[in-house]
Amino acid sequence: MLKTSLIIPILMLLFISIAAVGQSNFGLDRYKHLPKALHSDPMVIISQDSLWFDTLSLSMAKVPQVQSLYTVAKQSIGKWAKIFVVVKIVESGNDGDHSILASRYFNLTGMRQPHVRKTLSIGPTPTQYASFENWHDCMLDFGMYLNRLERGFKRKHNNREPSDQEMIEYMYGIYNTYPVWRKRSLFVLHHFQYR
């Protein structure tokens, strides 16, 4: 009798203390933010507000030109560099013509805030899009997203590697459901001059 009478108050006290402390201390966040140390590349040097790669010196506080993004993306996210550039141009505009998401929150690809997968996003915008500390974090996060999509493509197509066009076709309906997005993405994929 004494044991059962103590269990209820103890459980209530435990429940109240968990609610008071908050869910983030217990690992119950809806999205998992990755620390900086997990996404470092020795060829791409980042220090405070600048990024250096090869002969490029880019500011982290301003979105660089698309060709510079492509050069860094080839090293940072590898085979997904073309798709990153395509989605960046379609979602947030070409050189100097950036969307509000790109200029304020460094969201170059129009990504919604992930709720399950690991992310480099620092949190959602007021409209539930992902916000990033800088444009390079957005690039790396989009690369992680494409790696996840590639696993789904391979399951569906018997472990076959997708081409860039097949990946855009696969993303249509998952990433963006508008036919105009598919049409523009395929146009940019075939007509952008990658150097």
C-alpha positions in Angstrom: 0.0 0.0 0.0 2.8 2.4 0.9 4.7 1.6 -2.3 1.7 2.3 -4.6 0.9 5.6 -2.8 4.4 6.9 -3.4 4.5 5.9 -7.1 1.8 8.4 -8.2 3.4 11.5 -6.6 6.9 10.5 -7.9 5.6 10.1 -11.4 3.8 13.4 -11.2 6.9 15.1 -10.0 9.0 13.5 -12.8 6.4 14.6 -15.4 6.3 18.2 -14.1 10.1 18.5 -14.0 10.4 17.2 -17.6 7.8 19.8 -18.7 9.6 22.6 -16.8 13.1 21.9 -18.1 11.9 21.6 -21.7 12.2 19.0 -24.4 15.4 20.2 -26.0 17.6 19.0 -23.1 16.2 15.5 -23.5 16.9 15.2 -27.3 13.3 15.5 -28.3 13.8 18.3 -30.8 11.9 17.9 -34.0 15.0 18.4 -36.1 18.6 17.4 -35.4 21.1 20.2 -35.9 24.6 19.0 -36.8 27.6 20.8 -35.2 30.2 22.5 -37.4 32.9 19.9 -36.8 30.9 17.2 -38.7 31.0 19.0 -42.1 34.5 20.2 -42.5 36.4 19.7 -45.8 40.2 20.1 -45.8 40.2 21.6 -49.3 37.6 24.3 -48.4 38.9 26.6 -45.8 36.4 28.6 -43.8 37.4 31.2 -41.2 35.0 33.6 -39.6 33.4 35.4 -42.5 35.3 34.1 -45.6 35.7 30.9 -47.5 38.8 30.0 -49.6 39.0 27.3 -52.2 41.5 27.0 -55.0 41.9 30.6 -56.2 38.5 31.8 -54.8 38.0 34.0 -51.8 34.3 34.3 -51.0 32.4 36.2 -48.4 30.1 34.1 -46.2 27.9 37.2 -45.6 26.9 37.6 -49.2 25.7 35.0 -51.8 28.4 34.6 -54.5 27.9 34.3 -58.2 26.5 31.0 -59.5 29.7 30.0 -61.2 31.6 30.4 -57.9 28.9 28.4 -56.2 29.4 25.7 -58.7 33.2 25.6 -58.3 32.8 25.2 -54.5 30.0 22.7 -54.9 32.1 20.4 -57.0 34.4 20.0 -54.0 31.9 20.2 -51.2 29.0 18.0 -52.5 30.7 16.3 -55.4 28.3 14.7 -57.9 25.4 16.9 -56.8 27.0 20.2 -57.8 25.0 20.6 -61.1 21.7 19.8 -59.4 22.5 22.3 -56.6 23.2 25.0 -59.1 20.0 24.1 -61.1 17.8 24.2 -58.0 19.5 27.4 -56.8 18.8 29.2 -60.1 15.2 28.0 -60.3 14.4 28.6 -56.6 16.2 31.8 -55.7 17.4 33.4 -59.0 20.5 33.9 -60.9 23.5 36.3 -60.2 22.4 39.3 -58.3 18.7 38.4 -58.4 18.2 36.6 -55.2 14.9 35.7 -53.4 14.2 37.0 -49.9 14.9 33.5 -48.5 18.4 33.6 -50.1 19.3 37.1 -49.1 17.9 37.0 -45.5 18.2 33.4 -44.5 20.8 32.0 -46.9 18.3 29.4 -48.1 19.4 29.2 -51.8 17.3 26.1 -52.6 13.9 26.8 -51.1 14.1 24.0 -48.6 11.4 23.7 -46.0 12.6 23.2 -42.4 13.4 19.5 -42.0 11.5 17.8 -39.1 13.1 14.4 -39.1 16.4 14.2 -40.9 19.7 15.7 -39.7 20.2 19.2 -40.9 22.6 22.1 -40.8 19.7 24.5 -40.6 19.8 26.8 -37.5 16.0 26.9 -37.3 12.8 27.7 -39.3 11.9 31.1 -40.7 8.5 32.5 -39.8 7.1 30.7 -42.9 8.7 27.3 -41.9 11.5 27.4 -44.5 15.0 26.5 -43.3 17.4 29.2 -42.4 21.1 28.8 -42.5 24.1 30.5 -40.9 25.7 31.0 -44.4 25.3 29.9 -48.0 27.9 27.1 -47.6 25.8 25.4 -44.9 22.8 25.5 -47.3 24.9 23.8 -50.0 26.1 21.0 -47.6 22.5 20.5 -46.3 21.2 20.2 -49.8 23.9 17.6 -50.6 22.8 15.6 -47.5 19.2 15.8 -48.7 20.2 14.6 -52.2 22.1 11.7 -50.8 18.9 10.7 -49.0 16.9 11.0 -52.2 19.5 9.0 -54.1 18.9 6.1 -51.7 15.2 6.2 -52.5 15.9 6.3 -56.2 18.2 3.3 -55.9 15.6 1.3 -54.0 13.1 2.1 -56.7 15.4 1.4 -59.6 17.4 -1.7 -58.5 20.6 0.1 -57.3 21.1 2.0 -60.5 22.9 5.4 -60.2 20.7 8.3 -61.3 21.8 10.7 -64.0 21.3 14.4 -63.3 18.2 14.5 -65.5 16.8 11.3 -63.8 17.4 12.9 -60.4 15.5 16.1 -61.4 12.6 13.9 -62.7 12.7 11.9 -59.4 12.7 15.2 -57.3 9.6 16.4 -59.2 6.7 15.4 -57.0 8.9 14.9 -53.9 10.8 18.2 -53.7 8.5 20.3 -55.8 5.1 19.4 -57.3 4.7 22.2 -59.8 5.2 21.2 -63.5 6.8 24.6 -64.2 9.5 23.7 -61.7 10.3 20.6 -63.6 10.3 22.4 -66.9 12.6 25.2 -65.7 14.9 22.8 -63.9 15.4 20.7 -67.0 16.0 23.8 -69.1 18.6 25.2 -66.7 20.3 21.7 -66.4 20.8 21.6 -70.2 21.6 25.3 -70.9 23.7 26.5 -68.0 27.4 26.7 -69.0 29.2 24.7 -66.3 32.9 25.6 -66.0 
